[in-house]
Amino acid sequence: MKFISTKTDFAFKKIFGSDQSKDILISFLNAMIYSGNSVIQDLEIIDPYSAGDVVDLKDTYLDVKAVLEYQTTVIIEMQLWNVEAFEKRVVYNLCKTYGNQLKSGQGYFDLNPVIALTITDFKLFPSTEKVISSFYFQEEEDHLPYQENELKMVFVELPKFTKQLEELESVVDKWIYFIKDAPSLEVIPDQMREIPQLEQALTIANQAGLSVEELEKIRKQEMFWEDWRGALSLAKREGREEGRQEARQKARQKAILEGERSLLLRQLERRFGKLTSNAIRRSRRYANALLEALNAQDLERLSEAIWDFKTSEDLLNWLQEHSH
């Protein structure tokens, strides 16, 4: 057997968002949101995906949407890369889904909870090794929950899950392994068959059961994602190289400025070296501090003006006038 990757938009929607996916989605959501407890008993998949749908090669903002039997809406997204403003987009989709429930004439009492379940193929929260993280409103110091069940975000970070097939224990482990490593399987393992919905998901993911058109759509999407991954990797390398070049340029500019300052300090010593009172020495330290703040143009102007100064006070007055 060969299994398709659930990380493509086409495969994810076919497995979790089609007409035959109801029991699969219930089991999956119970695992990801409720730690494997059978909280969800029924749901309705909104705009269910069908094999005849045309799948565009684009970054999909919303992969699957379902309404649970107690009227909570769950929006589910698979995200392959940590693109700019991704975290804001998650919050936006959550709030937009929540706010768009109200029609003309309805009151706030008609609002129902919304959960955003986001699966990432990258590490989003480096400060924790938790694979699944949940967030909701709470008081800052005492952590008192506010409308705990009204708005919730759940993140599943696939790279943090490192268990091998023989190490899988819970239903949560098995679903995450399916999402992350289904293409590595050659048969449906016995521990997967213990969960009928997971066996059904693997059956749908079996390439042998897909049409030529479906396999072609998956192939095109995988090629598109790999090209995008390569483009992002190249952009990062070029960015790092530009950063190194910019750092080298800044270092050269700094060295030039330091050289100009050193030259001016020697000229000042020659110009005012015979003045040795304590007041002048204090003025000299103050002058050094002001010199550090001068840019290249100011240093050039100072090198021309220095020979017009009669005393160190003239120098200090000039530096104060031109300090930024």
N, C-alpha and C positions, 0 to 999 in steps of 0.2 A: 504494500500500500504506500501511496504518496499523498501527503496532506498539504493543502494550501496554507499559506500564512494568513492568520487572522488580522495581521497588521495593515493589510490593504483595505481601502474603503469598500471595495466590492465584496471581499470575503467577509469582513466584519458585518456588513449589513445583511448578507445572505445567511450567515449563521445565526445572528441575534435579532434581525429585524424583519424576517420574512413571515409568511402566514403560518408556517409550521414551526416557528421558533418560540412560541409562547411558553411552553414548559422549560425550554432551554434558558430563556431569559429570566424566568422566575428563579430557577436554581442559581444562575449566575449572580443575579442581583442580591439574593439572600446571602450568598457567599461574600460578595464584595462589600456590601453595606451593613449586613447584620451578622457578620462573623459565622455564617453557616446556619444560623437559626432560621426556622421556617416562618418568618414574619409575613412574607408576601405569599398569599395563596392564589391570587388571580391578578391579571393585569390586561390592559388593552394596548397593543402596539399601534402607535399613531402613524398614519401613512406607511403601512407595511411595504417593505421592499419586495419586488418580484423580479424574477430572472430576466424579464424582458426590459427592465429599466435601462436607460442609457446612462452610463456612468462616465462623467466627465473627469479628466485628469486634473484635479484641482485639490486644494487644501480644504477639506470639508470641515465646516464649523460645528455641525451637528450630525452625528452618525445615526443614532437610534434614539427615539423618544417613546416613552410609555407612560400610561396612567394606571396607577395601582388601584386595587379595589377600594381602598379608603381615600381615594381621590388625590393622593400625592403624585405629582408628576416627576419622573426621572428622565433627565437628559444625559445621554452617554456619548462620550467622545473618545476616540483613539487618536493620540497625537504622537507623531514620530520624532519631531525636532522641537527644541526649545527656541522658537522664533521670537522676534521682538514683540513685546507687549502681550505675550501669550497668557500670562497670569491675569491681566486685565480683561482679556477676552472671555476667560472662564467666568469671571465675576459678572461681566456684561450679559453673557448668555443666561446666567442664573437669574439675574434681576429682571431681564427683559421677559423671560418666560413667566416669572412671578407676576409682573405688572400687567402683562398682556391678557391675563385671565379675565379681568374686569371688562364687561361690556357696558354700553350706555345704560344708566339707570341702576346698575348694581352697586352694592356697598362693599366696604372692606371685609365684612363678615363672609362674603362669598369667596375670598381668597383662600386657596389651598396650598399646602406645603410644596416646595420644589427641592429636589436633590440633584446636584450636578456630579456625576461620576465621570472622572477623567482618568484615562489610562495613558501613561507616558512611557515612551521607549527611551527615556533619558532620566537622569537624577534631577529632581526638582528641588528637594530639600536636603542639601548636603550636611546639615547639622544633625540629622537623625538617620538611623539605619532602618527605621520602620518601613516596611513595604507599603502598607496602607495607612494613610493619614486622613483624619476627619476633622472638619472645622465647622463651627457655628458661632453665633454671637454670644459673648459672655462678658461679665464685668471685669475690668482690667486687673484689679487687685485681688478680689475675693473669688473670681472666676464663677460668679453667679450666672447661670445660663439665662439668656433672654430669648423667649420664643424659640426654645431649643430645637423643636421639630419643624420650624417654619421654613428656614433657609439653611441648607447644609451643602458642603462641598466635600467630596471624597476623592482622594487621589491614590492611584495605584502605580507605583514606580517599578517597572519591570526589571531594570538593571540591578536593583537591590535584592531580587529574588534569585538565590543561588542554589537552591535544592535540586538534586538530581532525581531521576525517576524513582529510584529505589528508596529515596528519603521522603517521598510524599506521604503525608498522614491524613490531614484534614481535607474537607471538601474545598476549603479556601486554597490550600496548596495546589490541589489538582486543577482547579480552574485557572489559577495564575500560570501554572506550568503549561496548560493547554494554550493560553493566549501567547505565551512567550516562545514555546518550543515545539509546537505541533509539527512543523515541517521536519523535525529531527526523528520523528517516530516512523516506524516501518509497519507496525501493526497497532491495533487498539489494545493497550496493556490491560491486564486483568484488573489492576487497581482503578483504572478509568471506567471499566465496565461495571464497577460497583455502584456507579452513579448513572442511572439510565439516561438522564438528560445530557451528561457529558459524553456518553457513548453515542447518543443521537447527534451531538454537535460534531464529533469526529467523523461520523458517517456522512454528514453534509460536507465536511471539509475534505473528504476523500476525493482525489482528482478523478478516480474512475467513474464517479457518479455525475461529473460535470460535462456539459456539452462543449463542443469545440469552440463555440462562440464565447462561453463563459471562461474557458481556459485562456482564450486569446485576450479577453478583457483583463484578466488577472496578470497575464504576462506583460501587457502594455503598462499597467499600473506599476508593477514591480520595476520595470525598466525606467519609468518616469521617476519613481522614488529614488532609485539608485543614481540616476543622472543628477537629481536634485541634491542628494547626499554628497556626490562628488563636487558639485558646484559650491556647496556650503563649505566643504573641506578646503577647496582651493581658495575661496574667499578668506577663510580664517588664516591660511598660510600666508597669503598676500598681505593681509592685515598685520600679521606678526612681523613680516619683513619690512613693511612700511613703518611699523612702530620702531623696529630696530634702526632703520635709516634715520627716522626722525630723532631718535635718541642720540645717534652719532652726530647728527647735525647740531643738536642742542649742545652736545658736549664740546664740539668744535667752537660754536659761538661763545660758550661760557669760557673756554680757554683763551679766546681772543680778548674778551672783555677783561679777564683777570690779568692778561698781559698788559693791556692798556692801563688798567688801574695801577699795576705795579710800576709802570713807567712814570705815571703821573705822581705817585707817591715819592719816587726818587727825585723827580724834579722839584716837588714841594720841599723835600729835605734840603736840596741844594739852595732853594730860594729862601727858606726860613730857618735853615739849620743853625744860625748863630743866635736865634732867639730862644732862650732857655728858661724863661720864667715858668712857674707852676701853672699860671693861667694859660700860657701859650701851649703847654703840654696837654692840658685838658681840652683846649680848643682843637689840638691836633687829633685827639681820640674822637672827638665829635665829628671832625672833618672826615676821618676814616669811615665812620658809620654812614655819613651822608654819601660818601663816594661809592659805597656798596650799592646804593639805590639808583645810581646813574646808569642810563642806557648808553648805547654806543654813540648816538648823536650828541648827548650831553657831554660824554667824555671828550669827544672831538672839540666841542665848543670850549671846554675847560682848558684843553691843551693850548688853545689860542689865547685865552684870556689870562692865563696864569702869570704871564710876564707883565701884565698891567697892574697886578696887585702890589701895594706898598707894604701891607702888613698882613698877618694871618687873619685879622678881622675882615679884611677885604675878601679873603678866600671864604670865610664862614658865611658872610653875607651873600656871596655868589651861590654857594651851595644851598643855602636855605631858600633862596629865590628860585632855584631850579630843581629842588627836591620834589618828588612825586608823592 
